[in-house]
């Protein structure tokens, strides 16, 4: 019995040692993966759309119902809101001018507000149902993409005056600006990407996105002139922003609605309405690989990136509670 007990003890010790060596390996894997690290509850139960991070002011703007909730990026605390925004969709920021711009789909207008006080400054008429909205630093113009007018309204950010309207020839989805005088936009039903001269307010190129179809989201590597286009055909296309050539496509989840690029980590994130984020690594301007699929929640398909912390923010509702999911590495 003594010998048997000694053998059993040695076996148990060996098992414990083996287990202790195994545990760090298990815990190390999630540490290098993305997951939900925090949930920020937001009052109300209405619809939601785009989010955007103001890096300099450390604020997160979250469109919600008929208003924009403003959060402290680092603490998650609600620091204010911009009310009475009918059919709110997106927010564009002109930090140097101290102005923000909200697209109001139901009133076919853009509300200009003060970034410090969050008080409205003016309301600018647009085409029908403005949705996506971005700031172009090359021209200091804001472009509101009108979903039911097949057009984009260009607004001078400093004066609030309409600079002109660009006919797009189809219903626009999300857009990106390269900072050098060109704005790119998806036409979902036509499976096209438009290259728009933001100074001339004219469409310079119309590029097919095949084999990607139904492009709905867009991110951009400005330094390498690469567009990352999320497509409802469950792929992300990489496009040369100079030539329009589709370099490659990679598989992503279903019903993508947001694509963002982190220039420091070289990671591309696609938020999918099925309840996932497809993470893709940029190994070189022309080489890419899928890293992982992060589980989120169904309909969590709009997303913003904080370049300082490399965390992602997504809007969703869980058990009738509206909330912002914070996704990052543990």
N, C-alpha and C positions, 0 to 999 in steps of 0.2 A: 504493500500500500504506500509505503514511504517513497519508493522509487517511482510508482505511478503518479503520486502527488507531485513529485519533483518534475517529472516529465510534463504533466499537465500545467504546472506553473510556468515552465519554460515556454510551452506552447502559447499560453495566455500572454506572457510577456512579449513573445515574438509578434502575436497578433496586435497587441497594443502598440508596439513600436511600429509595426507596419501601418496601422491606422493613423498614428501620429505623423508618419511620413506622407500619408495619402491626403490628409485633410488640407494642408496648404496648397496642394496642387488643385484641389477642387475649388477652394476659395480664390485662388489666383486667377482662374479663368473668367469669372464674372467681373473681376476688377478691371479687366481690359476690354470689357464689353459694355454696351450701352443698355440702360434700363431706366424705368421710372424712378426717380429719386425723391420726388415731392409732388404733392397735389395741392393746388391753391384754389379754394372754393370762392366762387363769385356769386353775389346775390342775384336772384332772378332765374327764370327758366326759359328764356327766349332763345332765338336763333343766334348764330355766330358766324364770323367769316375770318378775314385776315388778321394777323398780328404783325407787329414790327417792333424792334428794339431800337431805342435811341441810346447809342453807345456812350455819347458824351454826358448826357444827363442821367444815365443809368435808369431809364424808364422803359416800361413795356406797355405798348398800346394794344388793347384787345377790343375788337369790334364785337358788340353784343346787343342784340335787339335793336333799340333805337338810340343807343348811346355808345360811347367808347370808354371803357374802363382803363384807368391809368394806374399801373403798378410800379412799385420800386423793384427793379430787376433783382437786386441782391437779397432783399428781405421777403419779397412776395407780398408786402403790405399794399393795400389799395391807398393811393395818395390823392386820387381825384377822379373826376369823370367829365366827359363832354356830352351833355344831354341833348335831346331833341334832334337827333340825326335820323330822319326817316329812311328806313331801308339801308342802314349803314353797311358798307362793304370793306373798304380799306383805308389806310392812313399812309400818307407820304410826308417826309420830313425834310425841311430846308433849315438845317441847324444854324448855319451862318446868318440867316435872316431872322432866326427866332420864330419861324412860322411852321405850322403843320397844316395838312390838307386832308379832309375827309370826303370820301365819295358817298353820296346819298342816292341810292338806286331809285327810291320811290319818288323823290322830288326832282330827279334829274338835275342835280346840282353838286357843287363842291363847296364845303364850308372851310374857310380859312380861319385858323385859331392861333392864339399866342401860346408858344411852347412853355413859357414860364407860368402864366396865369391860367391857361386852358380856356380863356374866354374867347368867344367868336369875334372875328374881325370883319368878315364879309362873307357873302354867299354868291357864288359864281355859277351862272347857268351853263349846262353842258348838253350833250346829246342825250338820248333816252337811255336810262338805266346805266349810269356809270358804275363800273365794278372795280376792276384792278386799277391801281393808281400808283405812279412812281415819280420820283424827282430825278431830273437829268441835270447833273452838275455842270456839263459843258455849256448849256444854254441858260441855266437857272430857270428852267421851265418845268412845270408839273404836267404830266400826261395822264389824263383820265380816259380809260378805255370804255366806250359806251356799248354795252351788250346788245341793245335793241336798235341802235342806229348804225351799226357796223362802221364805227368811226372812233377817232381819238381827239379829244379836246385838249389843246395846248394852252396852258395858263402861265403868264409871266408871274413867277413866284414873288417878286418884289412889289409889283403894282397890283396884282390880282386881276389884271385885265386878260381877256382871252386873246391869245396871239394868233390863233387860227385853228382850223379843223382839218384832220387828215382822214380822207376816205380810205377804208381798209379793204372793202370788197368781201367782207365776211365778219362773223361774230368773233370779237377778240377774247382771248383768255389772258393769262399772265404775261408780263413783259420784264425786260431788263435793259439797263442803260450801260454803255461801255465807258462813259466819261470822256469820250473823244468826239461826240457829236452824232452818235447813232443809237437808236432805240430799237430793240427787237421785240416782236410780239407773236404769240401763237394765234393761228386761226384754227379752232378745234375741228369744225365740220369739214373744212377744206384740207386739213392735214398739211398746213403750210406754216412757215415762219417768215415774217416780214422784216426786212431791214429798212428802217425809217430814218431819213436824214432829219435830225431834230432841229436843225437850223432852217432848212428849206421847207420843212413840213411836207415832205413828199416820200412816197414809198419808192425806195431805190431797187430793192430786190424782193422776189417772192420765191422762196425755196421750198420744195417738197420735203417732207420729213420721213418719207418711206425708207425703210420698212416699218417705221413707227407710224401709227395712225391715231387720230384724235388727241393731238398734243394739248395739254391743259396747264402744265406748270413749267417754270423756267428758272434756272439759276445760271450764274456765269462766272467763269474764271477769266477775269478781265486781263490779267497779265499775259495769259497764253491764248487769248481770243477763242475761248471754247464756250459753247452754249451747252447746258445740260437740260434736256427737254423731257419732262415726264409725260408719258402717253397712256391713254386709257386702254391701249392694247397690251398693257402690262409689260412695257419696256421703257427704259430710259435711253434716249438717243444722245450721243455726243456729236455736236456739229461744229465745224470750223466756221467761226463768225465772219471770216473774211471771204470765204468762197462758197459757203452754204453746203459743203460736202458733209454727209453723214459719215463719221469716222467709224463708229461702232454702236451697237445697242447692247443693253444688258437687261436681264429679267428683273422686274420689280413686282410689288404687290398690286392688288386690284383697286381701281378708282383713285389713282394718285391725284393730288390737288395742290401739292407744294413740293418744290425742290430747292434746296439751299446748298451752297458750297462754302466750306471753311478753308480759306487760302493758307492757313498756318498748318493745319493737320492734313490737308489734302484729301479730306473726306467730303463726300456728297451724300446728302440725305433726302430720301423721297418719302413723304408722308402719304400713306395709303388709307383710303376710307374703310377698308376691310378691318382696320385696327392694327396696322404695323408700320414700321419704318424700315425701308431697305437702305442699308449703308453700303456705299461703294467707295473704294479707294482709288484715287488718281495716282498711278504709279509713274506716269509720264503724261505729257499732253495728249498722246495718242494711245495710251495703254491704261486699262481700267479693270478692276476685279470686284466682285461682290464680296463683302466682308461678313455681314451678318444681317439677320432680320430681327428687329426688335418688336416685341409685342407691346401694343398700346391698348386703345379701346376703339370699338367701332365708331366711325364718323369723326375720329380725330385725324383730320386730313389737311388742316391749315397749320402752318408752322413758321416760327421765326428762330433765328440763331443769334446767340450772344457771342460775339467774337472774343470777348475777354475771358469768359469762363468755358467757352465751347459747349455750353448747354443749349438744349432745344426747348422751345415752348410750343405746346399744342393745345388748341381749344377742343373741348368735348363736353358731353353731359353723361353722368353716371347716376342711375337711380333718380332721374329728374333733378339732379343737382349739377348746375353748370360749373365747370372748373377748368383750370389751366394745368396741364401736365408738364412737369419739368423732367426732361430726359437728359441723362449725362452718365458719366462713369463714376462708380462708387469710390 
